[in-house]
Amino acid sequence: MSVRVFLVDDHALFRAGVRAELDTITDEVEVVGEAGSVGEAVAGIAHHKPDVVLLDVHMPDGGGAEVLRQIRTKIPEVTFLALSVSDAAEDVINVIRAGARGYVTKTISSQELVKAVVRVSEGDAVFSPRLAGFVLDAFADRPGAAPISDPELDLLTPRERDVLRLLARGYAYKEIASELFISVKTVETHVSSVLRKTQLSNRYELSRWATDRRLV
């Protein structure tokens, strides 16, 4: 039997792309539903009772952790796999603490995503390269563990962090807009806000600031 999958992401275009890819390349998984908000996700998961939920971390009305909080007590048999543009340590740690079985980034190939879905449905924990280290550090409470919160970083919204992360990797505004499914003007607005909140002057200072906080 194929693994029944439910998609949760606030970008309809991304959901459509993932659904099309999964429906085309394999019979191992079957997409049974999708949602673009926490409320839609909770209702849809309760209705479809999928095997695996592919869950975005950041959404306007609460994000993946809120979906997990509402669902895990009601339908504990559902497995969650985070699928996000973010590879920040705090995002990985927080969603795993909330109950997700794994965490992969949106750079994952379609074939690897299928493998990840099947593996978590079978009880394995799955992480994109290097992300597992964040979880091991946090739960082992070892010296040098990835910080769960940062007062300065907490000033930024989830979307501002996404923009900053890509900016620090050298992405142009147009590339950031394409990656995050937003307009170039919105990217510029987020960058201006980040500069104001961090009291920095340019993208080079922002890159160093982001690197120091393990955002890159």
TIZALO-728764 format. One record per residue (C-alpha): residue in one letter; y, x, z. Coordinates in Angstrom, 3 decimals, padded with zeros to 6 digits. Layout:
BEGIN
type|py|px|pz
A|Y|X|Z
...
END
This chain:
BEGIN
type|py|px|pz
M|000.000|000.000|000.000
S|003.529|001.172|-000.730
V|006.037|001.895|002.042
R|008.558|-000.956|002.343
V|012.093|000.442|002.501
F|015.435|-001.102|003.455
L|018.683|000.663|002.397
V|021.781|000.729|004.610
D|024.947|002.296|003.171
D|028.486|000.998|002.844
H|028.756|002.170|-000.775
A|027.198|-000.358|-003.144
L|027.143|002.167|-006.000
F|025.142|004.636|-003.931
R|022.685|001.946|-002.831
A|022.194|000.883|-006.438
G|021.527|004.477|-007.468
V|018.967|005.082|-004.729
R|017.218|001.780|-005.452
A|017.045|002.550|-009.183
E|015.687|006.043|-008.566
L|013.027|004.911|-006.097
D|011.957|001.977|-008.245
T|011.662|004.212|-011.315
I|009.902|007.346|-010.144
T|007.196|006.093|-007.790
D|004.935|003.290|-006.624
E|004.674|004.867|-003.172
V|007.792|003.081|-001.915
E|009.191|-000.390|-002.487
V|012.839|-001.246|-001.774
V|012.762|-004.694|-000.160
G|016.423|-005.094|000.720
E|019.787|-003.468|001.299
A|022.954|-003.855|003.360
G|026.494|-002.491|003.375
S|027.490|-003.131|006.991
V|026.033|-003.098|010.481
G|025.891|-006.891|010.641
E|024.184|-007.213|007.262
A|021.773|-004.434|008.196
V|020.703|-006.011|011.486
A|020.130|-009.397|009.828
G|018.364|-007.913|006.785
I|016.047|-005.656|008.778
A|015.126|-008.529|011.088
H|014.328|-010.693|008.054
H|012.410|-008.184|005.911
K|010.817|-006.115|008.702
P|010.528|-002.975|006.531
D|008.436|000.064|007.349
V|011.355|002.486|006.937
V|015.121|002.042|006.998
L|017.211|004.585|005.072
L|020.323|004.639|007.216
D|023.829|005.946|006.569
V|025.428|007.570|009.605
H|029.059|006.553|009.069
M|030.087|003.001|008.274
P|033.350|001.185|009.017
D|031.911|-001.251|011.555
G|029.873|000.998|013.817
G|027.564|003.209|011.785
G|023.896|004.060|011.934
A|023.726|004.489|015.703
E|024.867|000.889|016.209
V|022.188|-000.412|013.819
L|019.596|001.570|015.752
R|020.870|000.239|019.080
Q|020.584|-003.372|017.968
I|017.255|-003.099|016.150
R|015.085|-000.740|018.170
T|014.697|-003.084|021.148
K|013.979|-006.093|018.903
I|011.729|-004.502|016.268
P|010.499|-001.171|017.697
E|007.920|-000.687|014.944
V|010.605|-000.045|012.302
T|011.149|003.651|011.534
F|014.608|005.001|010.724
L|015.454|007.932|008.448
A|019.121|008.925|008.351
L|020.458|009.604|004.846
S|024.018|010.914|004.964
V|026.594|013.115|003.277
S|027.216|014.657|006.702
D|025.281|017.657|007.938
A|027.358|018.120|011.091
A|025.417|018.999|014.226
E|026.930|016.187|016.289
D|026.008|013.554|013.685
V|022.417|014.788|013.500
I|022.015|014.945|017.270
N|023.631|011.576|017.947
V|021.552|009.611|015.446
I|018.311|011.284|016.555
R|019.146|010.485|020.163
A|019.723|006.896|019.079
G|016.163|006.789|017.751
A|016.040|007.960|014.131
R|012.833|009.753|013.134
G|014.521|012.161|010.743
Y|017.729|013.141|009.005
V|018.242|014.201|005.394
T|021.439|014.732|003.434
K|022.419|012.997|000.208
T|021.892|016.218|-001.732
I|018.136|015.617|-001.451
S|016.265|015.092|-004.718
S|014.646|011.747|-005.488
Q|011.165|013.238|-005.270
E|011.874|014.852|-001.918
L|013.377|011.615|-000.611
V|010.172|009.770|-001.478
K|008.153|012.410|000.378
A|010.472|012.127|003.387
V|010.130|008.336|003.485
V|006.337|008.513|003.300
R|006.173|011.203|005.982
V|008.322|009.346|008.523
S|006.316|006.181|007.862
E|003.242|008.181|008.875
G|004.868|009.384|012.082
D|006.238|012.776|011.057
A|009.777|013.941|011.819
V|011.662|015.048|008.702
F|014.871|017.065|008.403
S|016.837|018.738|005.645
P|016.814|022.555|005.862
R|018.702|023.938|008.910
L|019.290|020.519|010.488
A|016.141|020.687|012.600
G|017.637|023.642|014.453
F|020.474|021.464|015.737
V|017.988|019.039|017.252
L|015.785|021.748|018.758
D|018.810|023.423|020.331
A|020.191|020.179|021.729
F|016.959|018.885|023.221
A|015.851|022.268|024.530
D|019.310|022.676|026.107
R|019.300|026.330|025.154
P|022.341|028.620|025.332
G|024.256|028.346|022.092
A|023.142|024.783|021.490
A|025.168|022.772|019.037
P|027.968|020.952|020.845
I|027.656|017.186|020.975
S|031.381|016.637|021.197
D|034.576|018.587|020.659
P|037.906|017.194|021.914
E|039.780|018.458|018.845
L|037.088|017.290|016.443
D|037.003|013.902|018.136
L|040.560|013.319|016.921
L|039.251|013.024|013.362
T|037.706|009.873|011.940
P|034.208|010.116|010.424
R|035.672|009.916|006.911
E|038.212|012.659|007.679
R|035.324|014.869|008.818
D|033.441|014.196|005.595
V|036.499|015.156|003.540
L|037.121|018.255|005.654
R|033.508|019.381|005.358
L|033.576|019.241|001.565
L|037.047|020.776|001.399
A|035.845|023.703|003.500
R|032.966|024.222|001.056
G|035.447|024.717|-001.757
Y|035.305|021.289|-003.385
A|038.350|020.217|-005.396
Y|039.983|016.903|-004.514
K|038.460|015.274|-007.581
E|034.983|016.498|-006.618
I|035.418|015.225|-003.061
A|036.489|011.839|-004.404
S|033.391|011.673|-006.609
E|031.050|012.762|-003.806
L|032.397|010.228|-001.305
F|033.046|007.392|-003.772
I|036.772|007.250|-002.953
S|039.950|007.849|-004.965
V|041.740|011.201|-005.246
K|044.753|009.559|-003.596
T|042.589|008.610|-000.611
V|041.313|012.193|-000.389
E|044.922|013.457|-000.308
T|045.743|010.964|002.447
H|042.781|012.118|004.546
V|043.658|015.799|004.074
S|047.264|015.161|005.128
S|046.021|013.336|008.216
V|043.642|016.172|009.119
L|046.399|018.760|008.705
R|048.666|016.720|010.969
K|046.015|016.196|013.666
T|044.876|019.824|013.684
Q|048.431|021.171|013.334
L|047.302|023.495|010.547
S|049.211|024.378|007.391
N|046.778|024.639|004.468
R|043.193|024.260|003.269
Y|042.342|027.880|004.062
E|043.187|027.389|007.725
L|041.252|024.117|007.644
S|038.219|025.923|006.231
R|038.229|028.432|009.080
W|038.730|025.625|011.608
A|035.780|023.693|010.163
T|033.567|026.793|010.095
D|034.330|027.559|013.739
R|033.074|024.057|014.591
R|029.913|024.373|012.482
L|031.007|021.606|010.139
V|030.244|023.660|007.029
END
